[in-house]
Amino acid sequence: MKLRSNLYVLVVAALVPMLVFAVVAAQLLLRHERQTMEREAIGRARAAMSAIDAHVRASIAALETLAGSKNLESGDVRAFHAESQRVLRTQPAWVNIGLISSTKLQLADAVYAFGRPGEPARDDASLAAALRGQVGIGDVVAGTAVRSPTARIRVPAMVGGEVRYVLSAPLNLKTLTEILQAQQVPEDWAITLVDRERQIIVRTPAVPAGTPEVDGFREAVERQPEGWFHGRTLERRETYTAYVTSALSGWVLGIAIPDATVEADARHAFIIMSLGVLVAVAIGALLSWLIDRRVSR
């Protein structure tokens, strides 16, 4: 009986280091898989944000060209309104072209006939930037002409070295959504574009524009402008999210990946290692029993 006990102790003593090694190896593999997925996901987020930035830059360039209109230089608002309607028909990325005076009065909207009574323009940081002579890229808000929440690009129209008008182009969210869909992320992933206030501009799966992002996303972006964190989506699914911040707009793009996807390979390896340890224990126990039986005979 004593011999049998000693044999079992010997087997256990031989297998314990193997078990410890398997656990440590699984943890290292899991960490490596997460780091690999993090690098790849952040790379995809950067590529997607580059596509968004290119879209925004194209809109800025087109608006700046329109801001140099001779009609604005001469102060002919009616003629500019007709010109803006022609331009809008060639710009599916916009849902309107608004003309705002330096006193923040909405002078014209391409989606309406000329002569509609002017309203005070919605005052926000992007309008303030344009009135200072800078390009303004806005957050998600509803406007005076386009009531649905969207983000706007605003550029100043300079006359005589001063800002006389501001051109405003509310973005077509369908076009932004198509840019996200072009990234071809798996169906169980989520890709989201949010503004500086961490309100959703567009997202797949879709949610209404202006929906606040989850607190975990907000907190991660406040800690650093680019990174990777573990949290939950709006659907309360456990995910790892890679995110990047645009230097152009201040918008943030995040790609949320189910945690099961990130940890799948490491979990499979851990299961295989665990099965190997169990097989080794069984073989060791069987050998101990056989040796004990032979010695007893």
NORDALIN-V449891 format. One record per residue. N is the residue number from 1. PHI is phi in degrees with one decimal (999 if undefined). D_LAST is the distance of its C-alpha to the last C-alpha in Angstrom with 1 decimal. Layout:
BEGIN
n: [N	N]
phi: [PHI	PHI]
d_last: [D_LAST	D_LAST]
END
This chain:
BEGIN
n: [1	2	3	4	5	6	7	8	9	10	11	12	13	14	15	16	17	18	19	20	21	22	23	24	25	26	27	28	29	30	31	32	33	34	35	36	37	38	39	40	41	42	43	44	45	46	47	48	49	50	51	52	53	54	55	56	57	58	59	60	61	62	63	64	65	66	67	68	69	70	71	72	73	74	75	76	77	78	79	80	81	82	83	84	85	86	87	88	89	90	91	92	93	94	95	96	97	98	99	100	101	102	103	104	105	106	107	108	109	110	111	112	113	114	115	116	117	118	119	120	121	122	123	124	125	126	127	128	129	130	131	132	133	134	135	136	137	138	139	140	141	142	143	144	145	146	147	148	149	150	151	152	153	154	155	156	157	158	159	160	161	162	163	164	165	166	167	168	169	170	171	172	173	174	175	176	177	178	179	180	181	182	183	184	185	186	187	188	189	190	191	192	193	194	195	196	197	198	199	200	201	202	203	204	205	206	207	208	209	210	211	212	213	214	215	216	217	218	219	220	221	222	223	224	225	226	227	228	229	230	231	232	233	234	235	236	237	238	239	240	241	242	243	244	245	246	247	248	249	250	251	252	253	254	255	256	257	258	259	260	261	262	263	264	265	266	267	268	269	270	271	272	273	274	275	276	277	278	279	280	281	282	283	284	285	286	287	288	289	290	291	292	293	294	295	296	297]
phi: [999	-65.2	-62.8	-60.2	-62.0	-64.8	-65.1	-64.4	-62.7	-62.3	-63.5	-62.5	-62.1	-75.9	-89.7	-58.4	-59.1	-65.3	-65.5	-61.2	-60.5	-63.3	-64.9	-63.2	-63.3	-64.9	-64.2	-65.4	-66.1	-61.6	-63.9	-63.4	-63.2	-64.1	-65.6	-64.4	-64.0	-61.4	-61.4	-66.4	-68.7	-64.5	-61.6	-68.0	-64.8	-63.3	-63.5	-65.7	-67.3	-62.5	-66.5	-64.5	-61.8	-62.4	-63.8	-66.1	-61.6	-63.2	-66.8	-62.0	-61.9	-66.8	-66.7	-64.8	-63.4	-67.3	-66.2	-87.8	-58.7	-64.0	-65.8	-71.8	-61.6	-88.5	81.1	-86.8	-67.6	-61.1	-64.9	-65.3	-59.6	-63.4	-63.4	-64.9	-65.6	-65.7	-66.7	-60.1	-65.8	-99.6	-122.2	-65.5	-76.7	-116.1	-111.9	-170.3	-128.5	-103.9	-118.0	-120.5	-80.2	-66.7	-95.9	69.3	-102.0	-74.5	-85.7	-160.2	-135.3	-64.9	-81.5	-119.8	-69.5	-67.9	102.4	-63.3	-55.2	-72.1	-118.5	-61.3	-70.0	-66.3	-86.3	-148.2	-63.5	-69.4	-67.9	-60.9	-64.3	-64.5	-68.4	-87.9	92.6	-115.1	-73.8	-113.2	-116.2	-91.0	-95.0	-74.9	-147.6	-87.7	-109.4	-79.8	-100.2	-97.1	-78.6	-70.5	-60.1	-160.0	-97.1	-123.2	-111.3	-128.9	-129.9	-80.2	-110.6	-90.9	-133.7	64.7	79.8	-125.4	-77.1	-99.5	-137.6	-128.6	-95.3	-126.5	-124.1	-67.4	-80.5	-78.0	-67.6	-62.4	-65.9	-63.5	-61.6	-63.1	-65.0	-65.3	-64.6	-67.4	-74.6	54.4	-79.1	-56.5	-63.1	-88.0	-93.4	-130.0	-126.1	-134.7	-116.5	-122.8	-87.8	-67.2	-90.6	62.0	-98.0	-72.0	-86.8	-142.7	-159.4	-127.4	-61.7	-72.9	-138.2	-61.3	-59.9	95.6	-66.1	-66.7	-72.5	-66.4	-60.3	-60.1	-65.4	-58.9	-64.2	-64.0	-67.2	-67.1	-70.6	-157.2	-73.0	-143.4	173.4	-152.4	-147.1	-102.9	-166.9	-126.5	-86.5	-60.8	-85.0	69.0	-90.6	-72.9	-144.9	-104.3	-123.0	-98.5	-142.8	-138.5	-112.9	-78.3	-71.9	-77.0	-107.9	81.9	-71.4	-122.2	-115.4	-124.2	-120.6	-97.9	-119.2	-53.7	-62.7	-62.6	-69.9	-65.6	-99.5	-58.2	-62.1	-65.8	-65.8	-62.2	-63.6	-64.7	-62.9	-62.9	-62.4	-63.8	-63.2	-62.3	-65.3	-62.9	-63.4	-63.2	-63.0	-63.4	-63.8	-61.8	-63.8	-64.4	-63.3	-61.6	-65.7	-66.3	-64.9	-63.5	-66.7	-64.3	-63.0	-62.9	-67.1]
d_last: [13.0	15.1	12.9	13.2	16.9	17.4	16.1	18.4	21.2	20.9	21.3	24.2	25.8	25.7	27.2	29.9	32.1	31.8	32.9	35.8	36.8	36.9	39.1	41.4	41.7	42.6	45.3	46.8	46.9	48.6	51.1	51.8	52.3	54.7	56.7	56.9	58.1	60.5	62.1	62.5	63.9	66.3	67.5	68.1	70.0	72.1	73.0	73.9	76.0	77.8	78.8	80.1	82.0	83.5	84.7	86.3	87.9	89.5	90.9	92.3	93.9	95.5	96.8	98.2	100.1	101.5	102.5	104.8	106.8	110.6	111.1	109.4	111.4	114.6	113.4	113.7	110.9	111.9	111.6	108.3	107.0	107.8	106.1	103.0	102.8	102.9	100.2	97.9	98.0	96.4	93.7	91.0	89.1	91.7	92.9	96.2	98.4	100.0	103.0	103.3	106.2	106.0	106.8	103.6	105.6	104.1	106.9	105.4	102.3	101.9	100.4	103.7	107.3	109.3	111.3	108.6	109.2	107.3	104.7	103.3	100.3	97.0	96.8	93.4	92.0	92.4	96.1	96.7	95.2	97.4	100.5	99.7	99.7	96.0	93.7	92.1	88.8	88.5	85.8	85.4	88.5	90.9	94.4	97.9	98.1	94.4	93.1	89.5	87.4	87.0	87.1	90.4	91.5	94.8	97.0	100.4	103.6	105.7	109.5	111.6	108.6	107.7	105.3	107.6	105.0	101.3	99.6	96.7	94.2	91.7	88.6	87.5	84.0	83.2	83.5	81.2	78.6	78.8	78.1	74.9	73.9	74.5	71.5	69.3	66.6	63.9	64.9	62.6	64.0	67.3	70.0	72.8	76.0	77.4	80.7	81.3	81.1	77.7	79.1	77.8	80.2	78.2	74.5	72.2	71.2	74.8	76.1	79.7	81.3	81.7	78.4	76.9	73.6	70.7	70.6	67.5	69.5	72.5	70.5	68.8	72.1	73.7	71.0	71.5	73.4	70.5	66.8	63.7	62.6	60.2	62.0	63.3	65.9	68.8	66.5	64.0	61.4	59.1	60.1	60.3	64.0	65.5	69.2	72.2	75.7	78.8	81.1	83.9	83.8	81.4	79.6	75.8	73.5	70.0	67.2	64.5	61.1	58.5	55.7	53.2	54.7	54.6	51.0	49.6	48.2	46.5	45.0	43.6	42.1	40.6	39.1	37.5	36.2	34.8	33.0	31.6	30.2	28.7	27.1	25.7	24.3	22.7	21.1	20.0	18.4	16.6	15.4	14.3	12.3	10.7	10.0	8.7	6.3	5.2	5.4	3.8	0.0]
END
